[in-house]
Amino acid sequence: MALVIYPLLVISGVGLAASLWLHAALWVGLDAGSMLALSLTLTCIVVWIPSVVIAWRMVIDPSLKDLWNAALGARPRRLRAVVTALTVYAFVNTALQVIPAARTYLQSTLIAGWPVALSILSGFWVAFYAAAVAVCASAAKIPEVS
């Protein structure tokens, strides 16, 4: 399993850094390439599915209520707070982007809304990549999983 966990941890870390950069670039108004957005979307899917499988393997009694606690049982101490904060930020970012965009959309075309949609997506990519990093970091510390 270590053959999967460590490369997944590296890919998740790179994806987290790239999605943070893309999200920050969109906030300051820089033009982000659509190929980067597409690659982050595809990589997020590739990283997320094995991360969920690893999380399920770490849980003895597979109850959805305890999955997050069990999957991050061996996590670095502050990682859960960081992942939770980034997830909350993704929802707040969505609200901050959607409300003004709804007014703009009614007055313009769909193309004008692409940077807003990309900013919303990149906020969620940050949360997904951070969760994948947290699960893989926790799995790497448990001898039975790694």
C-alpha positions in Angstrom: 0.0 0.0 0.0 3.0 2.3 0.6 3.6 2.2 -3.2 0.2 4.0 -3.6 0.2 6.2 -0.5 3.4 8.2 -1.0 3.0 9.0 -4.7 -0.6 9.9 -3.9 0.6 12.2 -1.1 3.1 13.9 -3.5 0.5 14.3 -6.3 -2.0 15.7 -3.7 0.5 18.1 -2.4 1.4 19.4 -5.9 -2.3 19.6 -6.7 -3.0 21.5 -3.5 -0.2 24.0 -4.3 -1.3 24.4 -7.9 -5.0 24.9 -6.9 -4.0 27.5 -4.2 -1.9 29.3 -6.9 -4.8 29.2 -9.4 -7.3 30.4 -6.8 -5.1 33.3 -5.7 -4.4 34.2 -9.3 -8.2 34.3 -10.1 -8.8 36.5 -7.0 -6.4 39.1 -8.1 -7.7 39.0 -11.7 -5.0 37.2 -13.5 -5.9 35.1 -16.6 -5.7 31.4 -15.7 -5.1 28.9 -18.4 -8.0 26.5 -19.1 -5.5 23.6 -19.5 -4.4 24.1 -15.9 -8.0 24.1 -14.8 -8.8 20.9 -16.8 -5.7 19.2 -15.5 -6.6 20.1 -11.9 -10.1 18.7 -12.4 -8.9 15.4 -13.8 -6.1 15.1 -11.2 -8.5 15.8 -8.4 -10.7 12.9 -9.5 -7.6 10.7 -9.9 -6.4 11.6 -6.4 -9.8 11.7 -4.6 -11.0 8.1 -5.5 -7.9 6.3 -4.1 -8.0 8.7 -1.1 -11.5 7.6 -0.3 -10.5 3.9 -0.7 -7.5 4.4 1.7 -9.8 6.2 4.2 -12.3 3.2 4.1 -9.4 0.8 4.6 -8.4 2.7 7.7 -11.8 2.4 9.3 -12.5 -0.8 11.3 -16.2 -0.2 11.6 -17.3 1.5 8.4 -19.8 4.0 9.7 -20.0 7.2 7.7 -20.3 9.1 11.0 -16.8 8.0 12.2 -15.1 7.8 8.8 -13.4 11.3 9.0 -12.2 10.7 12.6 -10.9 7.3 11.9 -9.3 8.2 8.6 -7.4 11.1 10.3 -6.6 9.3 13.5 -2.9 9.4 12.9 -2.9 12.8 11.3 -0.5 15.6 12.1 -2.2 17.6 14.9 -3.4 20.7 13.1 -4.1 19.1 9.7 -7.8 18.4 10.5 -8.4 22.1 11.5 -6.7 23.2 8.3 -8.8 20.9 6.1 -12.0 21.9 7.9 -11.1 25.6 7.5 -10.4 25.2 3.8 -13.7 23.4 3.3 -15.7 26.1 5.1 -13.8 28.7 3.0 -14.8 26.8 -0.2 -18.5 27.3 0.7 -18.0 31.0 1.8 -16.1 31.6 -1.4 -19.0 30.2 -3.4 -21.4 32.5 -1.7 -19.1 35.5 -2.2 -18.7 34.7 -5.9 -22.3 33.6 -6.7 -24.3 36.5 -5.3 -22.5 39.3 -7.3 -22.1 37.0 -10.3 -25.9 36.4 -10.5 -26.5 40.1 -11.0 -23.7 40.3 -13.6 -24.9 37.1 -15.4 -28.3 38.7 -15.9 -26.7 41.6 -17.7 -24.0 39.8 -19.7 -23.2 36.5 -21.4 -22.1 33.1 -20.1 -18.5 33.7 -21.2 -18.2 36.6 -18.7 -19.0 34.1 -15.9 -16.2 31.7 -16.7 -13.6 33.3 -14.3 -16.3 33.2 -11.5 -17.0 29.6 -12.1 -13.3 28.8 -12.2 -12.8 30.6 -8.9 -15.6 28.7 -7.3 -14.2 25.4 -8.6 -10.7 26.2 -7.5 -11.9 26.9 -4.0 -13.3 23.4 -3.9 -10.2 21.9 -5.5 -8.2 23.3 -2.6 -10.5 21.6 -0.1 -10.4 18.2 -1.9 -6.6 18.3 -2.4 -6.2 19.2 1.3 -8.4 16.4 2.4 -6.4 13.9 0.2 -3.1 15.2 1.7 -4.6 14.7 5.2 -5.8 11.2 4.5 -2.5 10.1 2.9 -0.4 11.7 5.6 -2.5 9.9 8.2 -2.3 6.6 6.3 1.5 6.9 6.0 1.8 7.0 9.8 -0.2 3.8 10.3 1.9 0.7 9.8 -1.0 -1.6 8.9 -2.2 0.7 6.1 1.2 1.7 4.6 
